[in-house]
Structures are given as C-alpha cells and as structure tokens.
Amino acid sequence: MSIFQFIAEDSWLLRLIANHIGYFSFAIPVLIILIISKTTAYKRWPQPIRGVISFLIRILISDPFHSTLPDGSNRGVSAALVKPIPTAPNFTRHRIFKFIFSFIGLQISYVLWGLLQERMMTRTYDDEKFTNSQFLVFANRLLAMMVAFISMKIFYPVEKSTATGPPLYQYGIVSYANCMSTWFQYESLLYISFPVQVIAKSVKTIPVMILGKFVSGKTYPLRQYSLMLLMAVGIALFLSGYSENHTGAISSKRAKQSITTFNGLILLIFYLIFDAFTSNYQKHLFDHYSISFLHMMFSVNIISTVLTLTSLALSGTLFECLSFLQRHHLFMIHVFATSVCSSIGQLFIFSTIQEFGPVMFTIIMTMRQALSILLSCLFYGHQLSWISVVGINVAFSAILTHAFIQFKRSKQLNSSIV
C-alpha cells in the first residue's frame, strides 16, 4: 500500500489543507504589504496611503516597541512582570501548601482534559462521530484567551505593566505552531488510542533537545541523551505489548488494523515537532522581550482564535460544527469542559514553573501521564500486557531519574551561591 493510500484513507491531509485556508488569508496580505513597500513606485504614492502601510509594517513585521534584550537581562522591566524562578525551592509551610495546590490543580485539569479528549474523538454521540479537530482547537483557544485576559486584568493592571513585546508576526509564529500541535494531537486520536498517544508524548523531550540546539544553540550532556534513549526503549516495549479493546466504538475495518497505523504515526510525529518548536520559540521570545506569561498567553490565544475561526468559516465547516453542537448537548458540555481544563491548566503550568521551577513541574506532569494511562484503561477498556507495564515503568523511571538529577544539581548550585 502506497503512502497516498494511507493518507487518503480518512483524508486527514485534505482537512489539514482546508485548515490552512484561513491561515493563508492572513499571511498573504502581510506579504503583499511587505512587497509593495519594497517597490520603487511606492515612494510616489500619496502620503496618507504610505503612512497606513508604514504603520501596518511597524506593527506586524518590525519591532514596534524596541524592547529587545540582547544580553538576556531584564533591565527596565516592571517588577510586576518579571519574577525570578527559584532553582531549588525552599519548602516552608506556605510553599508546601502552594505546591500541593499546584499539584492537585495540574492533575485534575489535565487528567480530565485527557479523558474528555479521548471521549470526544474516539466515541460517538447518538451514533454520530465528531471529526473536526480544528473546531476543538478554536474552542480551547477562545476560552483560553478569555481566561488570560481576565487574569491579566486582575494580576497585571494596565497602570502597573509595561507595553513592550515582539511584533505581531512573532506571536503569529507561536500561534500557528501552537494551533498545529494541538490539531495534530486531536487528529491523531482518530487513528491511535489515548494511552499510545500519552506514552509517545514522553519522547517529545528528544525533539525538544534537538530543536533547542538549532533554535537556541543549547548543548546537553551525554547522560541526558542516555536517559532519553532508555525512555525510548521503554516506549518501544509498551507499544510492542499493547492491544486495543475494539468494542463497537471503532468500525470493523479499523479494528483489523494495527492500533499504531501509519496515519497515526505521521500525525504524532508532526505533533511532537510542532510542540517542541512552540516551547523553544516561546522561550526565545521570553529571553528577548520583556513580557509576562499572561501577556504571551493572551496574545498567542487571541491570534489563534482569529486564525482558527477564519479557517472554519472559509472552509465551510463552522456551521456544521455549530449544528453538531446544537444536536448533541452532551458534546457541547464536553467541549466546554475541555476548554475550561485546558485554560486553567495553562495558568497552573506557568505558575508552577515560575514558583517551583521546571524540574518539579516535570515530576508532576510525569505522574499525571501515568495516572492518565491508568484511568484511560479503566474507563475505555484498553488492555495492557506485562510487557507494556514494564515499558511504562522503564520510560517513567528514566524521566523521574533525569528530573531527580536535575533537582540535585540545582540544589547544589543554589547552596554554593548562598
């Protein structure tokens, strides 16, 4: 069977192309404006027209605030916007309470989000199956934008914040990559099960490390690559011993296929690539511009909302999705619940990293992944052999070992500084 037959089986490639109609509708005018500004005839145009074009170029393409920080410092940044990230948390009673609160918040938000995500993409609603991943991305981003805006007004009032940041096209890059990673994540559930997706997400550290080397010039020790290899071995053991319980929710044709189909692997690989790029590019913007995580969250989500809404409208699927919502009230509840979990989860992610550092966050999310697999197997009947159980333990042991080593290093560094 050729690659085109694999792709054409459920036409995910056609859905991907349709999603980009809205994206191109914004990118093409920006390119036209930039090209016009480079022509010789542009200088002979009336001043009002040239003023409008110059303003658009300044906002969309060039740096409108001149707020770059090439030395990586935070000079001139409001104290309300930038808070230091502790390398080794000092767990007082108050901080223990905050850690428990963050831990419970992350577990509830993303465990529920994962279970609902699998329910929407792999099960039917009154014998109808919803397959438009772009609409789910739109719903998630719309509510995340609202949550970020409200949080920004509460925690960062206008009079206390500095209006500095990158040009809109850089936010647009993050928005596009973020939309694509989420779309590929939802779409992959049409071909592979949630436990396979969760265990495969663990390997995203590898593309993050690779893209980090090219985007930010980072280097990693050999020990880190060895742990990533051990994690990949655990994932391979899990996949080799995994079998799916096909009970009515999946058609007989698909039940005859392997759970890790060629389509699912392609979608999962693209998800890992876009997700790795998103995190690295966001880190790049944080290093070069004086912006808070709420400003980043709001700006990225508002652009993502516009892009996905335009794409749905121009591809002619918006009213179909709204009609599906109207016909199935349970689906409407699930969409709203996943959007709430995703939005609140984003706040917990940023606050946990800011308060306790990325190492503690990694440990919390690793526990969440293991819990998600367990609950998914209980709720949706996935079967795990002893080989899969061994694979899960190997993979998560590698992750926790890496996190523990990083935690000890950060603690030693903090002690030497003090």
Buried (B, 14 or more C-beta within 10 A) or exposed (E): EEEEEBBEBBEBBEBBEBBBBBBEBBBEEBEEBBEBBEEEEBEEEEEEEBEEBBEBBEEBBEBBBEBEBEEEEBEEBBEEBBEEEBBBBEEEEEBEEBBEEBBEBBBBBBBBBBBBBBBBBBBEBEEEBBBBBBBBBBBBBBBBBBBBBEBBEEEBEEEEBBEBBBBBBBBBBBBBBBBBBBBBBBBBBBBBBBBBBBBBBBBBBBBBBBBBEEBEEBEEEEEBEEBBEBBBEBBBBBBEBBEBEBEEBBEEEBBEBEBBBBBBBBBBBBBBBBBBBBBBBBBBBBBBBBBBBBBBBBBBBBBBBBBBBBBBBBBEBBEBBEEBBEEBEEBBEBBBBBBBBBBBBBBBBBBBBBBBBBBBBBBBBBBBBBBBBBBBBEEBEBEBBEBBEBBBBBBBBBBBBBBEBBBEEBBEEBEEEE
